[in-house]
Amino acid sequence: MLTVLTIAGFDPSSGAGVTADLMVFAAHGLFGTSCITSLTVQSTVGVRASSAVPTELVRDTLDCLQSDLPAAGIKIGMLATAANVEAVAGFLEGLRVRGSRVPVVLDPVLRSSSGRDLLDAEGVRVMRDRLLPIVDWVTPNLEELGTLAGRIVMQKEDLPAAARDLQAIGRGLNVVATGGHLIPPDDLLVRTGGEMDWLPGEQIVSRSTHGTGCAFSSALLSRLVLGDSGLAAAMMAKRYVAEAIRTAEPMGKGIGPVNHLWPLREE
């Protein structure tokens, strides 16, 4: 069984963050390990508070896992502080110095769906300068794409130019701009060679949509690790999220989680 690593925050309601990522990995037949970057107080109603994990503990966790359970792929989510962004960038650079080349997918979590900032301006700057140039994939939503690309992104027509600007920051960076807030919710994939593909979406009416960004990026990584091409991996990840929304049962008083484990229940 292949091992994959998630570096992200902890959501005690298991809708997003490492707890959700681990379910996505399991649903794809992969063994998941995790490095927690932030502890949050949240539920389906929203995020009440968060506390970043000390950077030294993040570094030690990554080194400890790598020495015993080296990952065949890495997903990065909420990092919480500029220091943690630096630590993760340093870890990835160290892997490549040692000759380890595995797919890395960055889900640039900048703000919670309830509107709480999860990474400050300095953290965003370090993400642009240090992290984006060394990851393989980035999966921003419209707001995150606009922030990272330095553009206003509000509608479908804004995505191509912003995605290309973001791609220019990295070296061989694939961009999937997720259009969950568009009608219809089409995603845009811009591959390293410049190929641009629209991934058509379907509007699914549901209040169980918490964690869709985490689910998409983790499913994308899973498909890449399992050997899919970039386009096939993005298409399969989008299908996975659509079915996770479609098959979710309402939970909690607010925006409930998607059904991360739907492939296992089908089997």
C-alpha positions as CSV (number, residue, x, y, z in Angstrom):
1,M,0.0,0.0,0.0
2,L,1.4,3.4,-1.0
3,T,1.8,6.1,1.6
4,V,0.7,9.7,1.1
5,L,1.2,12.6,3.4
6,T,-1.1,15.5,4.2
7,I,0.3,18.7,5.8
8,A,-2.7,20.7,7.0
9,G,-4.8,21.9,9.9
10,F,-7.0,19.9,12.2
11,D,-10.8,20.2,11.9
12,P,-12.4,18.5,14.9
13,S,-15.7,18.2,12.9
14,S,-13.8,16.1,10.2
15,G,-15.3,18.0,7.3
16,A,-11.9,19.4,6.2
17,G,-8.2,19.4,7.1
18,V,-6.2,16.3,7.9
19,T,-9.1,14.2,9.1
20,A,-10.9,14.7,5.8
21,D,-7.7,14.1,3.8
22,L,-7.1,10.8,5.5
23,M,-10.6,9.7,4.6
24,V,-10.0,10.7,0.9
25,F,-6.7,8.8,0.9
26,A,-8.4,5.7,2.4
27,A,-11.2,5.9,-0.2
28,H,-8.5,5.6,-2.9
29,G,-6.8,2.7,-1.3
30,L,-3.8,4.7,0.0
31,F,-2.3,4.8,3.5
32,G,-2.3,8.4,4.8
33,T,0.0,10.1,7.3
34,S,-0.4,13.6,8.6
35,C,1.5,16.6,9.9
36,I,-0.9,19.0,11.7
37,T,0.0,22.7,11.3
38,S,-2.9,24.3,13.2
39,L,-5.5,23.3,15.7
40,T,-9.0,24.8,15.1
41,V,-12.2,25.1,17.1
42,Q,-14.9,24.6,14.5
43,S,-18.0,22.8,13.5
44,T,-20.4,22.8,10.6
45,V,-21.4,26.3,11.7
46,G,-17.9,27.8,11.2
47,V,-14.5,28.4,12.7
48,R,-14.5,29.9,16.2
49,A,-10.7,30.0,16.8
50,S,-7.4,28.5,15.7
51,S,-4.0,28.1,17.1
52,A,-0.9,27.4,15.0
53,V,1.3,24.4,15.8
54,P,4.9,25.6,16.7
55,T,7.1,25.5,13.7
56,E,9.7,23.4,15.3
57,L,7.1,20.7,15.9
58,V,6.0,20.8,12.3
59,R,9.7,20.4,11.2
60,D,10.2,17.5,13.6
61,T,7.0,15.8,12.5
62,L,7.9,16.0,8.8
63,D,11.4,14.7,9.4
64,C,10.2,11.9,11.7
65,L,7.6,10.7,9.1
66,Q,10.0,10.9,6.2
67,S,12.6,8.8,8.0
68,D,10.1,5.9,8.6
69,L,7.2,6.3,6.2
70,P,8.4,8.2,3.2
71,A,5.5,9.5,1.1
72,A,4.8,8.7,-2.5
73,G,2.9,12.0,-2.7
74,I,2.3,15.1,-0.6
75,K,-0.8,17.3,-0.2
76,I,-0.4,20.7,1.5
77,G,-3.4,22.5,2.9
78,M,-3.7,25.1,5.7
79,L,-0.3,26.2,7.0
80,A,-1.4,29.0,9.4
81,T,1.8,31.0,9.6
82,A,4.6,32.3,7.5
83,A,7.1,30.3,9.6
84,N,5.2,27.1,8.8
85,V,5.2,27.9,5.1
86,E,9.0,28.4,5.3
87,A,9.3,25.1,7.2
88,V,7.3,23.1,4.6
89,A,9.3,24.8,1.8
90,G,12.5,23.8,3.4
91,F,11.3,20.2,3.9
92,L,10.4,19.9,0.2
93,E,13.7,21.4,-0.9
94,G,15.5,18.9,1.3
95,L,13.7,16.0,-0.3
96,R,14.7,17.1,-3.7
97,V,18.4,17.6,-2.7
98,R,18.3,14.0,-1.5
99,G,16.8,12.9,-4.9
100,S,13.2,12.2,-3.8
101,R,10.8,13.5,-6.4
102,V,7.2,12.9,-5.6
103,P,4.1,14.8,-6.7
104,V,3.2,17.7,-4.4
105,V,-0.3,19.3,-4.5
106,L,-0.9,22.7,-2.8
107,D,-4.4,23.7,-1.7
108,P,-3.7,27.3,-0.8
109,V,-6.0,27.7,2.2
110,L,-6.1,31.4,2.9
111,R,-9.6,31.9,4.5
112,S,-12.3,29.7,5.9
113,S,-15.6,29.5,4.2
114,S,-17.1,31.4,7.1
115,G,-14.7,34.3,6.3
116,R,-12.0,33.9,8.9
117,D,-8.4,34.6,7.7
118,L,-6.3,31.5,8.1
119,L,-3.0,32.9,6.7
120,D,-1.8,36.5,7.1
121,A,-0.2,38.7,4.4
122,E,3.3,37.7,5.2
123,G,2.3,34.0,5.0
124,V,0.8,34.7,1.5
125,R,4.0,36.4,0.4
126,V,6.2,33.5,1.6
127,M,3.8,31.1,-0.2
128,R,4.3,33.0,-3.4
129,D,8.1,33.4,-3.1
130,R,9.1,30.0,-1.5
131,L,6.4,27.4,-1.9
132,L,4.7,27.9,-5.3
133,P,8.0,27.6,-7.2
134,I,8.7,24.1,-5.8
135,V,5.3,22.4,-5.9
136,D,3.8,20.6,-8.9
137,W,0.1,21.4,-8.6
138,V,-1.9,24.2,-7.0
139,T,-5.7,24.2,-6.6
140,P,-7.0,27.6,-5.7
141,N,-10.6,28.7,-5.6
142,L,-11.6,32.0,-7.2
143,E,-10.7,34.1,-4.2
144,E,-7.4,32.3,-3.6
145,L,-6.5,32.6,-7.3
146,G,-7.1,36.3,-7.2
147,T,-5.0,36.8,-4.1
148,L,-2.0,34.8,-5.3
149,A,-2.1,36.1,-8.9
150,G,-2.7,39.7,-7.8
151,R,-5.8,40.0,-9.9
152,I,-9.5,40.4,-9.4
153,V,-11.2,37.1,-10.2
154,M,-15.0,37.0,-10.1
155,Q,-16.3,35.2,-13.1
156,K,-15.3,32.5,-15.6
157,E,-13.7,34.9,-18.1
158,D,-11.2,36.0,-15.4
159,L,-9.8,32.5,-14.8
160,P,-7.4,32.0,-17.8
161,A,-5.3,35.1,-17.4
162,A,-5.1,34.7,-13.6
163,A,-4.2,31.0,-13.9
164,R,-1.4,31.8,-16.4
165,D,-0.1,34.5,-14.1
166,L,0.0,32.1,-11.2
167,Q,1.6,29.4,-13.3
168,A,4.4,31.8,-14.2
169,I,5.4,31.9,-10.5
170,G,6.3,28.2,-10.5
171,R,8.6,26.0,-12.5
172,G,6.5,23.4,-14.2
173,L,3.4,24.3,-12.2
174,N,0.0,22.8,-13.0
175,V,-2.9,25.0,-12.0
176,V,-6.5,23.8,-11.4
177,A,-8.6,26.9,-10.7
178,T,-11.7,25.4,-9.0
179,G,-15.0,27.1,-10.0
180,G,-17.2,25.9,-7.2
181,H,-18.8,29.3,-6.9
182,L,-19.5,29.6,-10.6
183,I,-22.8,28.6,-12.3
184,P,-22.1,26.0,-13.7
185,P,-19.2,25.1,-11.5
186,D,-16.6,24.6,-14.2
187,D,-12.9,24.2,-13.3
188,L,-10.0,25.3,-15.4
189,L,-6.8,23.2,-15.8
190,V,-3.7,24.8,-17.1
191,R,-0.9,22.2,-17.6
192,T,2.8,22.8,-17.6
193,G,3.0,22.8,-21.4
194,G,0.4,25.6,-21.6
195,E,-2.5,23.3,-22.5
196,M,-5.8,24.6,-21.2
197,D,-8.8,22.4,-20.4
198,W,-12.2,23.3,-19.0
199,L,-13.5,20.6,-16.7
200,P,-17.3,20.9,-16.9
201,G,-19.2,20.9,-13.6
202,E,-22.8,20.2,-12.5
203,Q,-24.7,22.3,-10.0
204,I,-25.7,20.1,-7.1
205,V,-28.1,21.6,-4.6
206,S,-26.9,20.6,-1.2
207,R,-26.0,22.0,2.2
208,S,-23.3,19.3,2.5
209,T,-20.4,21.1,0.8
210,H,-17.9,21.7,3.7
211,G,-14.4,20.4,2.7
212,T,-14.8,20.3,-1.1
213,G,-11.4,22.1,-1.6
214,C,-9.6,19.7,0.7
215,A,-11.4,16.7,-0.9
216,F,-10.5,17.8,-4.5
217,S,-6.8,18.4,-3.8
218,S,-6.5,15.1,-1.9
219,A,-8.3,13.2,-4.6
220,L,-6.1,14.8,-7.2
221,L,-3.0,13.8,-5.4
222,S,-4.4,10.3,-4.9
223,R,-5.0,9.8,-8.6
224,L,-1.6,11.2,-9.5
225,V,0.1,8.7,-7.1
226,L,-2.0,5.9,-8.6
227,G,-0.6,6.7,-12.0
228,D,-3.2,8.9,-13.8
229,S,-2.1,11.6,-16.2
230,G,-2.6,15.2,-15.1
231,L,-5.8,15.6,-17.1
232,A,-7.3,12.3,-16.1
233,A,-6.4,12.9,-12.4
234,A,-8.1,16.3,-12.4
235,M,-11.2,14.9,-14.1
236,M,-11.4,12.0,-11.7
237,A,-10.9,14.3,-8.7
238,K,-13.8,16.5,-9.9
239,R,-16.0,13.4,-10.3
240,Y,-15.0,12.2,-6.8
241,V,-16.1,15.6,-5.2
242,A,-19.3,15.7,-7.2
243,E,-20.3,12.2,-5.9
244,A,-19.2,13.1,-2.4
245,I,-21.6,16.1,-2.5
246,R,-24.4,14.1,-4.2
247,T,-24.3,11.2,-1.7
248,A,-23.7,13.2,1.5
249,E,-26.3,13.1,4.2
250,P,-27.1,16.3,6.1
251,M,-25.1,16.6,9.3
252,G,-24.9,19.4,11.9
253,K,-26.6,22.7,12.0
254,G,-24.6,24.5,9.3
255,I,-22.7,23.5,6.2
256,G,-22.2,19.8,6.6
257,P,-19.3,17.7,5.3
258,V,-19.3,15.9,2.0
259,N,-19.3,12.1,1.9
260,H,-15.6,11.5,1.7
261,L,-16.0,7.7,1.9
262,W,-18.5,7.2,-0.8
263,P,-16.3,4.8,-3.0
264,L,-16.0,2.4,0.0
265,R,-19.7,2.4,0.6
266,E,-20.3,1.7,-3.1
267,E,-18.0,-1.3,-2.9
